[in-house]
Amino acid sequence: MLSLESPAPVTKRGTKWYATPVFYQPDRQKIEQLTRIRYQEQEQMGEYMESQECLMAFLARALDDPDPTPCGKCAVCQ
């Protein structure tokens, strides 16, 4: 992740990572936002595993499909 920052506080040469002279200050707001998103995704995965509705419709809704319809083929539909 640090190598994706601009300017990057680390660089890779060959198989080794080296610190650069860049002063790195973590973006706490971005970290908190990403952490919240990951927890929401984890909660959604739990809901998916316990779902009694069509799994494809569940996924379609999670991906903002405006008209999720049952597939008739998943384990729940069968």
Backbone hydrogen bonds, N-H to C=O, Kabsch-Sander energy under -0.5 kcal/mol:
donor,donor_aa,acceptor,acceptor_aa,energy
4,L,1,M,-1.4
5,E,1,M,-0.5
5,E,2,L,-1.1
11,T,18,Y,-2.6
13,R,11,T,-0.5
13,R,16,K,-2.8
14,G,12,K,-0.5
16,K,13,R,-1.8
18,Y,11,T,-3.0
20,T,9,P,-2.7
24,Y,22,V,-0.6
25,Q,23,F,-0.5
28,R,26,P,-1.4
31,I,27,D,-2.3
32,E,28,R,-2.6
33,Q,29,Q,-2.3
34,L,30,K,-2.6
35,T,31,I,-2.3
36,R,32,E,-2.3
37,I,33,Q,-2.2
38,R,34,L,-2.4
39,Y,35,T,-2.3
40,Q,36,R,-2.3
41,E,37,I,-2.4
42,Q,38,R,-2.4
43,E,39,Y,-2.3
44,Q,40,Q,-2.2
45,M,41,E,-2.1
46,G,42,Q,-1.7
47,E,43,E,-2.1
48,Y,44,Q,-2.4
49,M,45,M,-2.2
50,E,46,G,-1.4
51,S,47,E,-0.7
51,S,48,Y,-0.8
58,F,54,C,-2.2
59,L,55,L,-2.3
60,A,56,M,-2.6
61,R,57,A,-2.5
62,A,58,F,-2.2
63,L,59,L,-1.5
64,D,61,R,-1.9
65,D,60,A,-3.0
78,Q,74,C,-2.2
